[in-house]
Amino acid sequence: MNGKTTKYYKYKHSGSGTITIPISIAEALNWKHKDDVNLVIKNIDGKIGLFMYKKEK
């Protein structure tokens, strides 16, 4: 499995966290600021992760 390294940040005083997507990848996927992005949990080659895709309007 290949990929680009990024970071996950969990905020102490919040019930949420953030995954940073590099701008170059967002641009390659034609993602714009505040686009709806769906997340699906997938198991690929024995590794569990997220599959993210832009929700079309």
C-alpha positions as CSV (number, residue, x, y, z in Angstrom):
1,M,0.0,0.0,0.0
2,N,1.4,3.4,-0.9
3,G,0.5,6.9,0.3
4,K,1.6,10.3,1.4
5,T,2.4,10.9,5.0
6,T,0.2,13.3,6.9
7,K,-0.7,14.0,10.6
8,Y,-3.7,13.4,12.8
9,Y,-4.4,15.9,15.6
10,K,-6.7,15.2,18.5
11,Y,-7.8,18.3,20.5
12,K,-7.9,17.9,24.3
13,H,-10.9,20.1,25.0
14,S,-13.0,19.0,22.0
15,G,-14.7,15.9,20.8
16,S,-13.0,16.1,17.4
17,G,-9.7,15.9,15.6
18,T,-8.2,16.9,12.3
19,I,-6.4,15.1,9.5
20,T,-4.4,17.5,7.3
21,I,-4.7,16.9,3.5
22,P,-1.9,18.5,1.5
23,I,-3.1,21.2,-0.8
24,S,-1.5,19.5,-3.8
25,I,-3.6,16.4,-3.2
26,A,-6.8,18.4,-2.7
27,E,-6.2,20.2,-5.9
28,A,-5.5,17.0,-7.8
29,L,-8.8,15.7,-6.6
30,N,-10.5,19.0,-7.5
31,W,-11.6,19.6,-3.9
32,K,-12.5,23.2,-3.0
33,H,-12.8,24.9,0.4
34,K,-15.8,23.6,2.3
35,D,-16.7,20.8,-0.2
36,D,-18.6,17.9,1.3
37,V,-16.2,14.9,1.6
38,N,-17.6,11.5,2.6
39,L,-15.5,9.0,4.7
40,V,-15.8,5.3,4.5
41,I,-13.8,2.9,6.7
42,K,-12.1,0.2,4.5
43,N,-9.8,-2.7,5.1
44,I,-7.3,-3.0,2.2
45,D,-4.4,-5.5,2.3
46,G,-5.0,-6.1,6.0
47,K,-4.8,-2.4,6.9
48,I,-7.8,-0.5,8.1
49,G,-8.2,3.1,7.0
50,L,-10.4,5.8,5.5
51,F,-11.5,6.1,1.9
52,M,-12.4,9.8,1.3
53,Y,-14.3,11.1,-1.7
54,K,-16.0,14.3,-2.7
55,K,-19.7,14.3,-2.4
56,E,-21.3,15.6,-5.6
57,K,-24.2,18.1,-5.3
